[in-house]
Amino acid sequence: MDLFDLSGRVALITGAGQGLGLTIARGLGQAGATLVVNDRDEARLERAVETLRAEGLEAVGSLFDVTQAAEIAQAIPRVEREAGPIHILYNNAGIQRRVALESCEEAVFREVLEVNVTGIFLVTRQVVRGMIARRTGKIINMCSLMSEVGRVTTAPYTASKGAVKMLTKAMAVEWGKHNIQANGVRPGYFLSGMGEKLSQDPAFNAWICSRTPAARWGHPNELIGVAVFLASRASDFVTGQVIYVDGGMLASL
């Protein structure tokens, strides 16, 4: 299964101090990648790196805020000097702010787009320059169920994740000639972070299980396979795609 082997490759995962980002980092590390774990919370980042190292994985931390271009411009070159050229970029960092659209403050709307969309642009712009020079690279963007459909109180998030889907396609078109593949992963409802809290609401849990053909929530480890596939040579002719990992939810009426 050499096609899926990530040995000798460096993977930067943003927002990986906890939750799905940490799980994805772990999966890429188990496939052989050297991990560069990013978060904007120093204590959380240190705990994540220590956890991964305790599991026998090669990991370093990179503290920066994905919305701050100056921080990114300093952090990426430093990381590449210490860990090596970045072959895989997994843009995972994101936030959600639940609010009725008609009462959403401008600052809240802008905050969500700044983290979820502009953050991906800024980090990728910095990292892709090296990928272009080396003529190889894998970019994976965390999309969402809300890249395709909406729910009440999720308008800022829905707008941002729809933009991430289209930004992913634009990256694929721009950089395909440089042997760079850009794809998205679109999870459904997973038992991680906010999802785990929502699952404890009996009514919401029942709705998710009845609405999803698989009749259950996703488990974080179930995102590892698609992440490794998109980060590996197995996906060298796959670009501009968004892969749904949702138990069939979007396919169901």
NORVEN-V111548 format. One record per pair of residues at least 6 apart in sequence whose ideal C-beta (glycine too) atoms are under 8 Angstrom apart, sorted by the first residue. I is the first residue (numbers start at 1). J is the second residue. If there is no record, write none. Layout:
i->I j->J
i->I j->J
This chain:
i->2 j->233
i->3 j->232
i->3 j->233
i->3 j->234
i->4 j->31
i->4 j->228
i->4 j->229
i->4 j->232
i->4 j->233
i->4 j->234
i->5 j->31
i->5 j->32
i->5 j->232
i->6 j->28
i->6 j->31
i->6 j->32
i->6 j->33
i->6 j->88
i->6 j->228
i->6 j->231
i->6 j->232
i->7 j->32
i->7 j->33
i->8 j->32
i->9 j->32
i->9 j->33
i->9 j->34
i->9 j->87
i->9 j->88
i->9 j->231
i->10 j->33
i->10 j->34
i->10 j->36
i->10 j->80
i->10 j->83
i->10 j->84
i->10 j->85
i->10 j->86
i->10 j->87
i->10 j->88
i->11 j->25
i->11 j->28
i->11 j->29
i->11 j->33
i->11 j->34
i->11 j->35
i->11 j->36
i->11 j->86
i->11 j->87
i->11 j->88
i->11 j->89
i->11 j->90
i->11 j->231
i->12 j->36
i->12 j->38
i->12 j->62
i->12 j->76
i->12 j->79
i->12 j->86
i->12 j->88
i->12 j->89
i->12 j->90
i->12 j->123
i->12 j->127
i->13 j->21
i->13 j->24
i->13 j->25
i->13 j->28
i->13 j->35
i->13 j->36
i->13 j->37
i->13 j->38
i->13 j->90
i->13 j->92
i->14 j->21
i->14 j->38
i->14 j->66
i->14 j->90
i->14 j->91
i->14 j->92
i->14 j->93
i->14 j->119
i->14 j->123
i->15 j->21
i->15 j->38
i->15 j->39
i->15 j->66
i->15 j->92
i->15 j->93
i->15 j->94
i->16 j->22
i->16 j->24
i->16 j->25
i->16 j->37
i->16 j->38
i->16 j->39
i->16 j->48
i->16 j->90
i->16 j->92
i->17 j->37
i->17 j->38
i->17 j->39
i->17 j->41
i->17 j->44
i->17 j->45
i->17 j->47
i->17 j->48
i->18 j->39
i->18 j->44
i->18 j->48
i->18 j->193
i->19 j->192
i->19 j->193
i->19 j->220
i->20 j->92
i->20 j->142
i->20 j->187
i->20 j->190
i->20 j->192
i->20 j->193
i->20 j->220
i->20 j->223
i->21 j->90
i->21 j->92
i->21 j->93
i->22 j->37
i->22 j->48
i->22 j->51
i->22 j->52
i->23 j->192
i->23 j->220
i->23 j->221
i->23 j->223
i->23 j->224
i->24 j->90
i->24 j->92
i->24 j->223
i->24 j->224
i->24 j->227
i->25 j->35
i->25 j->37
i->25 j->48
i->25 j->52
i->25 j->59
i->25 j->90
i->26 j->52
i->26 j->55
i->26 j->57
i->26 j->224
i->27 j->221
i->27 j->223
i->27 j->224
i->27 j->225
i->27 j->227
i->27 j->228
i->28 j->35
i->28 j->88
i->28 j->90
i->28 j->227
i->28 j->228
i->28 j->231
i->29 j->35
i->29 j->52
i->29 j->55
i->29 j->57
i->29 j->58
i->29 j->59
i->30 j->57
i->30 j->224
i->31 j->228
i->31 j->231
i->31 j->232
i->33 j->87
i->33 j->88
i->33 j->231
i->34 j->58
i->34 j->59
i->34 j->60
i->34 j->83
i->34 j->84
i->35 j->52
i->35 j->57
i->35 j->58
i->35 j->59
i->35 j->60
i->36 j->59
i->36 j->60
i->36 j->61
i->36 j->62
i->36 j->79
i->36 j->83
i->36 j->86
i->37 j->45
i->37 j->48
i->37 j->49
i->37 j->52
i->37 j->59
i->37 j->60
i->37 j->61
i->37 j->62
i->38 j->45
i->38 j->61
i->38 j->62
i->38 j->63
i->38 j->64
i->38 j->66
i->38 j->75
i->38 j->93
i->39 j->45
i->39 j->48
i->39 j->61
i->39 j->63
i->40 j->63
i->40 j->64
i->40 j->65
i->40 j->66
i->42 j->63
i->45 j->61
i->45 j->62
i->45 j->63
i->46 j->61
i->48 j->59
i->48 j->61
i->49 j->59
i->49 j->60
i->49 j->61
i->52 j->59
i->53 j->59
i->60 j->79
i->60 j->82
i->60 j->83
i->62 j->75
i->62 j->78
i->62 j->79
i->63 j->75
i->64 j->71
i->64 j->72
i->64 j->74
i->64 j->75
i->65 j->71
i->66 j->72
i->66 j->93
i->66 j->115
i->66 j->119
i->66 j->120
i->66 j->122
i->66 j->123
i->67 j->114
i->67 j->115
i->67 j->118
i->67 j->119
i->67 j->122
i->68 j->122
i->69 j->122
i->72 j->122
i->72 j->123
i->72 j->126
i->73 j->126
i->76 j->86
i->76 j->123
i->76 j->126
i->76 j->127
i->79 j->86
i->80 j->86
i->80 j->130
i->85 j->130
i->85 j->134
i->86 j->127
i->86 j->130
i->86 j->131
i->86 j->137
i->87 j->131
i->87 j->136
i->87 j->137
i->87 j->138
i->88 j->137
i->88 j->138
i->88 j->140
i->88 j->231
i->89 j->123
i->89 j->124
i->89 j->127
i->89 j->128
i->89 j->137
i->89 j->138
i->89 j->139
i->89 j->140
i->90 j->140
i->90 j->142
i->90 j->227
i->90 j->231
i->91 j->119
i->91 j->120
i->91 j->123
i->91 j->124
i->91 j->139
i->91 j->140
i->91 j->141
i->91 j->142
i->92 j->142
i->93 j->115
i->93 j->119
i->94 j->115
i->94 j->116
i->94 j->119
i->94 j->142
i->94 j->160
i->95 j->111
i->95 j->112
i->95 j->115
i->95 j->116
i->96 j->112
i->96 j->154
i->96 j->157
i->96 j->194
i->97 j->108
i->97 j->111
i->97 j->112
i->97 j->156
i->97 j->157
i->98 j->153
i->98 j->154
i->98 j->157
i->99 j->105
i->99 j->108
i->99 j->153
i->99 j->155
i->99 j->156
i->100 j->152
i->100 j->153
i->101 j->153
i->101 j->155
i->104 j->155
i->104 j->156
i->108 j->156
i->109 j->155
i->109 j->156
i->109 j->159
i->111 j->156
i->112 j->156
i->112 j->157
i->112 j->159
i->112 j->160
i->113 j->156
i->113 j->159
i->113 j->160
i->113 j->163
i->115 j->160
i->116 j->157
i->116 j->160
i->116 j->161
i->116 j->163
i->116 j->164
i->117 j->160
i->117 j->163
i->117 j->164
i->117 j->167
i->120 j->141
i->120 j->164
i->120 j->167
i->121 j->167
i->124 j->139
i->124 j->171
i->127 j->137
i->127 j->139
i->128 j->137
i->128 j->139
i->128 j->171
i->128 j->175
i->128 j->180
i->130 j->137
i->131 j->137
i->131 j->139
i->131 j->175
i->131 j->178
i->131 j->180
i->132 j->175
i->132 j->178
i->132 j->180
i->135 j->178
i->135 j->179
i->136 j->179
i->136 j->180
i->137 j->175
i->137 j->178
i->137 j->179
i->137 j->180
i->137 j->181
i->138 j->180
i->138 j->181
i->138 j->230
i->138 j->231
i->138 j->232
i->138 j->235
i->139 j->168
i->139 j->171
i->139 j->175
i->139 j->180
i->139 j->181
i->139 j->182
i->139 j->183
i->140 j->182
i->140 j->183
i->140 j->184
i->140 j->185
i->140 j->227
i->140 j->230
i->140 j->231
i->141 j->164
i->141 j->167
i->141 j->168
i->141 j->171
i->141 j->182
i->141 j->183
i->141 j->184
i->141 j->185
i->142 j->164
i->142 j->184
i->142 j->185
i->142 j->187
i->143 j->161
i->143 j->164
i->143 j->165
i->143 j->168
i->143 j->184
i->143 j->185
i->143 j->186
i->143 j->242
i->144 j->157
i->144 j->161
i->144 j->164
i->144 j->186
i->144 j->187
i->145 j->186
i->145 j->187
i->145 j->188
i->145 j->189
i->145 j->246
i->145 j->249
i->145 j->250
i->146 j->154
i->146 j->157
i->146 j->158
i->146 j->161
i->146 j->162
i->147 j->161
i->147 j->162
i->147 j->164
i->147 j->165
i->147 j->184
i->147 j->186
i->147 j->242
i->148 j->162
i->148 j->165
i->148 j->186
i->148 j->250
i->149 j->158
i->149 j->250
i->150 j->158
i->151 j->158
i->164 j->184
i->165 j->184
i->165 j->186
i->165 j->242
i->168 j->182
i->168 j->183
i->168 j->184
i->168 j->240
i->168 j->242
i->169 j->182
i->169 j->240
i->171 j->180
i->171 j->182
i->172 j->181
i->172 j->182
i->172 j->183
i->172 j->239
i->172 j->240
i->172 j->241
i->173 j->240
i->175 j->182
i->176 j->239
i->176 j->240
i->180 j->239
i->181 j->230
i->181 j->235
i->181 j->236
i->181 j->238
i->181 j->239
i->182 j->239
i->182 j->240
i->183 j->230
i->183 j->235
i->183 j->238
i->183 j->239
i->183 j->240
i->183 j->241
i->183 j->242
i->183 j->243
i->184 j->241
i->184 j->242
i->184 j->243
i->185 j->223
i->185 j->226
i->185 j->227
i->185 j->230
i->185 j->242
i->185 j->243
i->185 j->245
i->186 j->242
i->186 j->243
i->186 j->244
i->186 j->245
i->186 j->246
i->187 j->218
i->187 j->223
i->187 j->245
i->187 j->246
i->188 j->212
i->188 j->218
i->188 j->244
i->188 j->245
i->188 j->246
i->188 j->247
i->188 j->249
i->188 j->250
i->189 j->195
i->189 j->198
i->189 j->199
i->189 j->208
i->189 j->212
i->189 j->217
i->189 j->218
i->189 j->246
i->189 j->249
i->190 j->217
i->190 j->218
i->190 j->219
i->190 j->220
i->190 j->222
i->190 j->223
i->191 j->199
i->191 j->217
i->191 j->218
i->191 j->219
i->191 j->220
i->192 j->220
i->195 j->217
i->198 j->204
i->198 j->205
i->198 j->208
i->199 j->205
i->199 j->208
i->199 j->217
i->205 j->217
i->208 j->217
i->209 j->215
i->209 j->216
i->209 j->217
i->211 j->249
i->211 j->252
i->212 j->246
i->212 j->247
i->212 j->248
i->212 j->249
i->212 j->252
i->213 j->247
i->213 j->248
i->213 j->249
i->213 j->251
i->213 j->252
i->214 j->247
i->214 j->248
i->215 j->247
i->216 j->247
i->218 j->245
i->218 j->246
i->218 j->247
i->222 j->245
i->223 j->245
i->226 j->243
i->226 j->245
i->229 j->235
i->230 j->238
i->230 j->243
i->244 j->250
